[in-house]
Amino acid sequence: MLRKVIFFMTAITLLAWSKAQAGSTIIELWTKAPPPPVPKVFPVTVDAHHTALLILDIEERTCDIEQRPRCLETVPHIAALMKSARAQAMPVIYSQIARPTPILPEVLPAPGDPIVSSGVNKFYHTDLEAILKIKKINTVIITGTAAHGAVLHTATGAAMRGLSVIIPVDCLSGASLYTEQAAVWCLINGPGTRRNTTLTTSNLITIQ
């Protein structure tokens, strides 16, 4: 009898809660969303001959003190990673926005480095996929800005093409901490990317 009473009271409570939530949108419930736990970063070792470093939209219009001051903080990390990649003859591939401005001097392309130009998904209407196939790339290290734009959508495009995706969190940036956090969460939890994405930092990447 006691079990029936408990079951009945629980059912009433759940029904009342569901009615209270009925009709609510994410706007009404926005402040009730708890922040996710801090994700782990992992050391990674990559094969320079089958990995490419992607440097996305690190240019004057998108990486400046006014729009994305945090972007400038990532540039030294990207530059150091670029130097390590070049030392091991790893391909370095650049992207720019649809109406490009000069790439920042700290990460300038070397002669022969491919540069593609597109919107947030750098595979869209570009030769990026063909370039990766010609170079026999199976893994991409994605850096750049914005975290919730070029990084998120290009990483998704790479994962959908079966590539392994490495995201060094100190090499991506957005206009705010929230956009960076949201992009990272989507990459490591999203159904299209979670199985292919590894979160790391630039100093935890070993290139062989």
C-alpha positions as a printed NumPy array, in Angstrom:
array([[  0.   ,   0.   ,   0.   ],
       [  2.821,   2.377,   0.957],
       [  4.517,   1.741,  -2.386],
       [  1.319,   2.69 ,  -4.232],
       [  1.021,   5.907,  -2.264],
       [  4.661,   6.847,  -2.964],
       [  4.232,   6.023,  -6.652],
       [  1.023,   8.088,  -6.817],
       [  2.61 ,  11.101,  -5.095],
       [  5.682,  10.918,  -7.346],
       [  3.481,  10.824, -10.429],
       [  1.556,  13.886,  -9.235],
       [  4.821,  15.755,  -8.576],
       [  6.204,  14.952, -12.026],
       [  2.94 ,  15.931, -13.662],
       [  2.89 ,  19.252, -11.831],
       [  6.512,  19.925, -12.822],
       [  5.872,  19.094, -16.47 ],
       [  2.852,  21.416, -16.527],
       [  4.924,  24.182, -14.994],
       [  7.506,  23.748, -17.741],
       [  4.958,  23.412, -20.526],
       [  5.093,  26.326, -22.908],
       [  8.469,  27.495, -21.599],
       [ 11.111,  28.248, -24.194],
       [ 14.864,  28.333, -23.856],
       [ 14.52 ,  32.069, -23.283],
       [ 12.462,  31.597, -20.117],
       [ 14.717,  28.758, -18.963],
       [ 18.01 ,  30.36 , -20.   ],
       [ 19.238,  31.216, -16.517],
       [ 18.455,  27.709, -15.264],
       [ 21.081,  26.094, -17.505],
       [ 24.097,  25.111, -15.37 ],
       [ 27.561,  25.547, -16.925],
       [ 29.097,  22.264, -18.083],
       [ 32.084,  20.809, -16.242],
       [ 35.513,  21.894, -17.44 ],
       [ 36.619,  19.47 , -20.178],
       [ 39.9  ,  17.583, -20.048],
       [ 42.741,  18.229, -22.444],
       [ 44.962,  15.415, -23.638],
       [ 48.509,  15.098, -24.962],
       [ 48.609,  14.07 , -28.614],
       [ 51.299,  12.807, -30.968],
       [ 50.793,  13.34 , -34.685],
       [ 52.466,  12.145, -37.855],
       [ 53.751,  15.196, -39.726],
       [ 53.296,  13.481, -43.087],
       [ 49.574,  12.819, -42.603],
       [ 48.596,  15.828, -40.493],
       [ 47.938,  19.421, -41.526],
       [ 47.884,  22.555, -39.416],
       [ 44.965,  24.822, -40.312],
       [ 45.296,  28.509, -39.432],
       [ 41.875,  30.06 , -39.904],
       [ 41.19 ,  33.76 , -40.432],
       [ 44.068,  35.187, -38.418],
       [ 43.944,  38.456, -40.311],
       [ 43.577,  42.146, -39.604],
       [ 39.789,  42.332, -39.865],
       [ 38.985,  39.344, -37.664],
       [ 41.832,  39.323, -35.147],
       [ 42.114,  42.762, -33.624],
       [ 41.866,  44.509, -30.278],
       [ 38.379,  45.871, -30.947],
       [ 36.484,  42.805, -32.211],
       [ 38.348,  39.942, -30.574],
       [ 41.057,  41.022, -28.156],
       [ 41.448,  37.418, -27.036],
       [ 42.438,  36.511, -30.578],
       [ 45.655,  38.474, -30.231],
       [ 46.463,  36.447, -27.107],
       [ 46.306,  33.236, -29.146],
       [ 48.616,  34.4  , -31.929],
       [ 51.906,  33.573, -30.106],
       [ 50.631,  30.038, -29.433],
       [ 49.59 ,  29.596, -33.059],
       [ 52.938,  30.979, -34.227],
       [ 54.862,  28.549, -32.014],
       [ 52.781,  25.633, -33.265],
       [ 53.32 ,  26.798, -36.862],
       [ 57.085,  26.893, -36.288],
       [ 57.045,  23.346, -34.9  ],
       [ 54.947,  22.162, -37.84 ],
       [ 57.292,  23.697, -40.397],
       [ 60.317,  22.164, -38.668],
       [ 58.813,  18.729, -39.305],
       [ 57.658,  19.559, -42.856],
       [ 53.996,  19.392, -41.819],
       [ 51.654,  21.11 , -44.29 ],
       [ 50.311,  24.448, -43.076],
       [ 47.071,  25.589, -44.687],
       [ 45.473,  28.994, -44.281],
       [ 42.004,  30.382, -44.622],
       [ 40.714,  33.89 , -44.925],
       [ 37.265,  35.417, -44.808],
       [ 35.305,  35.971, -48.   ],
       [ 36.627,  39.541, -48.275],
       [ 40.131,  39.026, -46.946],
       [ 42.483,  41.47 , -45.278],
       [ 46.209,  40.913, -44.635],
       [ 47.187,  37.91 , -42.498],
       [ 48.946,  38.931, -39.278],
       [ 52.734,  39.032, -39.651],
       [ 53.399,  36.578, -36.819],
       [ 51.769,  33.757, -38.802],
       [ 52.406,  34.729, -42.4  ],
       [ 52.196,  31.954, -45.006],
       [ 55.397,  30.609, -46.492],
       [ 55.751,  30.413, -50.272],
       [ 53.54 ,  27.609, -51.534],
       [ 51.283,  27.384, -48.485],
       [ 47.679,  26.915, -49.66 ],
       [ 45.184,  29.651, -48.806],
       [ 41.435,  29.176, -49.165],
       [ 38.791,  31.859, -48.817],
       [ 35.226,  31.233, -47.684],
       [ 32.693,  31.896, -44.95 ],
       [ 32.636,  29.982, -41.686],
       [ 32.986,  26.519, -43.273],
       [ 36.296,  26.578, -45.092],
       [ 35.344,  23.481, -47.088],
       [ 32.474,  25.399, -48.717],
       [ 33.227,  26.318, -52.319],
       [ 37.001,  25.911, -51.812],
       [ 39.705,  23.386, -52.701],
       [ 40.393,  22.514, -49.063],
       [ 39.116,  18.933, -49.301],
       [ 41.073,  18.33 , -52.509],
       [ 44.233,  19.817, -50.974],
       [ 43.963,  17.502, -47.975],
       [ 43.397,  14.472, -50.189],
       [ 46.366,  15.262, -52.421],
       [ 48.58 ,  15.587, -49.366],
       [ 47.136,  12.326, -47.913],
       [ 46.031,  14.057, -44.732],
       [ 43.966,  12.108, -42.211],
       [ 44.304,  14.494, -39.245],
       [ 43.89 ,  18.263, -38.962],
       [ 44.983,  20.556, -36.159],
       [ 42.558,  23.465, -36.273],
       [ 43.457,  26.895, -34.929],
       [ 42.018,  30.334, -35.498],
       [ 39.04 ,  32.586, -35.049],
       [ 36.199,  32.716, -34.454],
       [ 35.799,  29.698, -32.221],
       [ 32.048,  29.568, -32.892],
       [ 32.522,  30.372, -36.581],
       [ 35.43 ,  29.148, -38.692],
       [ 36.811,  26.766, -36.062],
       [ 33.486,  25.131, -35.181],
       [ 32.164,  24.796, -38.711],
       [ 35.422,  23.783, -40.375],
       [ 36.056,  21.213, -37.649],
       [ 32.553,  19.862, -38.225],
       [ 33.227,  19.714, -41.961],
       [ 36.474,  17.845, -41.336],
       [ 34.864,  15.348, -38.974],
       [ 32.031,  14.725, -41.425],
       [ 34.688,  13.817, -43.994],
       [ 36.215,  11.232, -41.669],
       [ 39.219,  13.27 , -40.582],
       [ 40.538,  13.253, -37.044],
       [ 40.288,  16.739, -35.538],
       [ 42.671,  18.139, -32.939],
       [ 41.653,  21.365, -31.216],
       [ 44.321,  23.198, -29.167],
       [ 42.175,  25.362, -26.925],
       [ 44.851,  28.02 , -26.487],
       [ 44.797,  28.575, -30.26 ],
       [ 41.135,  29.492, -30.723],
       [ 39.279,  32.653, -29.834],
       [ 35.912,  34.345, -29.872],
       [ 34.493,  37.699, -28.924],
       [ 33.787,  36.379, -25.415],
       [ 34.621,  33.521, -23.093],
       [ 31.082,  32.23 , -23.526],
       [ 31.403,  31.79 , -27.283],
       [ 34.686,  29.924, -26.839],
       [ 33.167,  27.69 , -24.185],
       [ 30.086,  27.004, -26.284],
       [ 32.174,  26.126, -29.349],
       [ 34.402,  23.741, -27.411],
       [ 31.383,  22.098, -25.789],
       [ 29.706,  21.587, -29.168],
       [ 32.842,  20.083, -30.687],
       [ 33.41 ,  17.51 , -27.96 ],
       [ 29.728,  16.697, -27.471],
       [ 28.122,  17.248, -30.876],
       [ 26.945,  14.102, -32.698],
       [ 28.91 ,  15.038, -35.821],
       [ 32.225,  15.776, -34.094],
       [ 32.558,  14.095, -30.701],
       [ 33.996,  10.808, -32.011],
       [ 36.61 ,  12.573, -34.123],
       [ 37.678,  15.45 , -31.883],
       [ 40.501,  15.581, -29.357],
       [ 40.929,  18.582, -27.086],
       [ 44.474,  19.619, -26.242],
       [ 46.784,  22.626, -25.86 ],
       [ 49.59 ,  23.661, -28.169],
       [ 52.318,  22.613, -25.717],
       [ 50.823,  19.099, -25.465],
       [ 51.184,  18.414, -29.206],
       [ 54.154,  16.321, -30.303],
       [ 54.901,  16.306, -34.027],
       [ 56.914,  13.399, -35.407]])
